[in-house]
């Protein structure tokens, strides 16, 4: 057993793992974040008394979100293997982790979007209606801009959660820092490598949170 950090061995592997984690997180946020924004906005505008009330659409979306959101990610990862294989051609590797990550992100983020939109003062929307603005114009030019600051914080929260979930990718050989920690740290009884991977994940999360906080403050002050 060789305990310790070998730059020649672990350095390139750690950089590759960091790149895989960033790839998974970025692609997941692009797909799952966009889907979550759409679903969350739809939940808000179709609820009773909102700008496009539709009891059936709201009920269906509400049930689907409530059904998918509580599923633990490690179970979702395994449960949708047939769908993952259909979409990516495989159920192993970095690409195969993106579909379950995107699904978990979409349904989790949708509730954050809905909750942030609910906090908008109804009077603001009524004022927009009084000026003759239609529903789609209100959604595009009032709802999302009005809730932009909190939404950025929501995106930041979800981004950090995605980084955490991507660490589970190691269980299916998905690569990333979690896989690196398990393969070269835990499985080889090398705690130095394990904690080095943990340290990189912590730094990455801190950077994401820092950027998110600054962008949110800028949006709130605009």
C-alpha positions in Angstrom: 0.0 0.0 0.0 1.4 3.4 -1.1 -0.2 6.1 1.1 0.3 9.6 0.0 0.1 12.0 -3.0 2.1 11.1 -6.1 2.0 14.1 -8.4 3.1 12.0 -11.5 0.2 9.6 -10.9 -2.5 11.5 -9.1 -1.9 15.0 -10.6 -3.1 14.3 -14.1 -5.9 12.0 -12.8 -7.2 14.7 -10.5 -7.2 17.3 -13.3 -9.1 14.9 -15.6 -11.6 14.2 -12.8 -12.1 17.9 -12.2 -12.8 18.4 -15.9 -15.3 15.6 -15.8 -17.1 17.1 -12.8 -17.2 20.5 -14.5 -18.5 18.9 -17.7 -21.3 17.0 -15.8 -22.3 20.1 -13.8 -22.3 22.5 -16.7 -24.3 20.3 -19.1 -26.7 19.3 -16.3 -27.3 23.0 -15.4 -27.8 23.8 -19.1 -30.4 21.1 -19.7 -31.9 20.6 -16.2 -31.8 24.3 -15.3 -33.7 25.4 -18.5 -36.3 22.6 -18.0 -36.7 23.6 -14.3 -37.2 27.2 -15.2 -39.9 26.3 -17.7 -41.7 23.8 -15.4 -41.5 26.1 -12.4 -42.9 29.1 -14.4 -45.6 26.8 -15.7 -46.5 25.8 -12.2 -46.8 29.4 -11.1 -48.8 30.8 -14.1 -51.3 27.9 -14.2 -52.2 27.9 -10.5 -55.6 29.3 -9.5 -55.8 33.1 -9.6 -52.5 33.4 -11.6 -52.1 34.9 -15.1 -52.8 31.6 -17.1 -54.9 29.5 -14.7 -55.4 26.0 -15.8 -56.4 23.5 -13.1 -55.6 20.3 -15.2 -52.1 21.5 -16.3 -51.3 22.6 -12.8 -52.5 19.4 -11.2 -50.5 17.2 -13.6 -47.3 19.2 -13.2 -47.7 19.3 -9.5 -48.2 15.5 -9.2 -45.2 14.8 -11.5 -42.9 17.1 -9.6 -44.0 15.7 -6.3 -43.5 12.2 -7.6 -40.0 12.7 -9.0 -38.4 15.2 -6.7 -38.2 13.1 -3.5 -36.5 10.1 -5.3 -32.9 9.8 -3.9 -30.4 10.5 -6.7 -28.6 7.1 -6.3 -31.9 5.3 -6.8 -32.9 7.6 -9.7 -29.5 6.9 -11.3 -30.3 3.1 -11.4 -34.0 3.3 -12.0 -33.8 5.2 -15.3 -31.0 3.1 -16.8 -33.1 2.0 -19.8 -33.8 5.7 -20.6 -30.2 6.6 -20.0 -29.1 3.8 -22.4 -31.6 5.0 -25.0 -30.4 8.6 -24.8 -26.6 8.1 -24.6 -26.1 4.5 -25.9 -24.6 3.4 -22.6 -25.4 3.3 -18.9 -21.8 3.7 -17.8 -19.4 6.7 -18.0 -19.6 10.4 -17.6 -22.2 11.0 -20.4 -24.5 8.4 -18.8 -24.7 10.4 -15.6 -26.0 13.5 -17.2 -29.6 12.3 -17.9 -30.4 11.4 -14.3 -28.6 14.5 -13.1 -30.6 16.7 -15.5 -33.9 15.1 -14.4 -33.2 15.5 -10.7 -32.1 19.1 -11.3 -35.1 20.0 -13.5 -37.7 18.9 -10.9 -35.8 20.2 -7.9 -35.2 23.6 -9.5 -38.8 23.9 -10.7 -40.0 24.2 -7.1 -37.4 26.8 -6.4 -38.6 28.8 -9.4 -42.2 28.5 -8.4 -41.5 29.5 -4.8 -39.6 32.6 -5.9 -42.3 33.7 -8.3 -44.9 33.3 -5.7 -43.2 36.0 -3.6 -43.8 38.6 -6.3 -46.4 41.2 -5.1 -49.7 40.5 -6.9 -50.1 44.3 -7.2 -47.1 44.4 -9.6 -48.7 41.9 -11.9 -52.1 43.7 -11.7 -50.4 47.0 -12.6 -48.9 45.3 -15.7 -52.3 43.9 -16.6 -53.8 47.4 -16.3 -51.3 48.7 -18.9 -52.6 46.1 -21.3 -49.6 43.7 -21.1 -50.5 40.1 -22.1 -49.6 36.9 -20.2 -46.5 36.1 -22.2 -45.2 39.6 -22.0 -45.7 39.6 -18.3 -43.8 36.3 -18.0 -40.9 37.5 -20.1 -40.5 41.1 -19.0 -41.8 41.1 -15.5 -41.9 37.7 -13.7 -38.4 36.5 -14.5 -36.7 39.9 -14.2 -38.5 40.7 -10.9 -37.4 37.4 -9.3 -33.9 37.4 -11.0 -31.9 37.9 -7.8 -33.5 35.1 -5.8 -33.5 32.9 -8.9 -29.7 33.3 -9.2 -29.4 32.2 -5.6 -31.6 29.2 -6.5 -29.4 28.4 -9.5 -26.3 28.6 -7.2 -28.0 26.3 -4.7 -28.8 23.8 -7.4 -25.4 24.0 -9.0 -23.8 23.1 -5.6 -26.2 20.2 -5.3 -25.3 19.0 -8.8 -21.6 19.0 -7.8 -22.5 16.9 -4.8 -24.7 14.5 -6.8 -22.0 14.2 -9.5 -19.8 12.7 -6.8 -22.2 9.7 -6.8 -21.2 9.1 -10.4 -18.4 7.1 -9.1 -20.8 4.3 -8.3 -21.4 3.7 -12.0 -17.9 4.5 -13.2 -19.1 8.0 -14.2 -15.8 9.7 -13.6 -15.4 13.0 -11.8 -13.9 13.8 -8.4 -16.2 11.4 -6.6 -15.0 8.5 -8.8 -11.4 9.6 -8.3 -11.8 9.7 -4.5 -13.4 6.2 -4.5 -11.0 4.5 -7.0 -7.7 6.0 -6.0 -8.5 7.0 -2.4 -11.0 4.7 -0.6 -10.5 1.5 -2.6 -6.7 1.8 -2.3 -6.7 2.8 1.4 -5.1 6.1 0.6 -6.9 8.8 2.7 -4.6 11.5 1.4 -6.1 11.1 -2.1 -9.6 10.9 -0.7 -9.2 14.2 1.3 -7.5 15.9 -1.6 -10.5 15.2 -3.7 -12.8 16.4 -0.9 -10.7 19.6 -0.7 -11.1 20.3 -4.4 -14.8 19.8 -4.2 -15.0 22.2 -1.2 -13.0 24.8 -3.1 -15.2 24.4 -6.2 -18.4 24.8 -4.2 -17.0 27.9 -2.5 -16.2 29.5 -5.8 -19.6 28.7 -7.2 -21.3 30.2 -4.1 -19.1 33.3 -4.3 -20.0 33.9 -7.9 -23.6 33.2 -7.3 -23.8 35.6 -4.3 -22.1 38.4 -6.3 -24.4 38.0 -9.3 -27.4 37.9 -7.1 -26.4 41.1 -5.3 -25.8 42.8 -8.6 -29.3 41.7 -9.8 -31.0 43.0 -6.7 -29.3 46.4 -6.9 -30.2 47.0 -10.5 
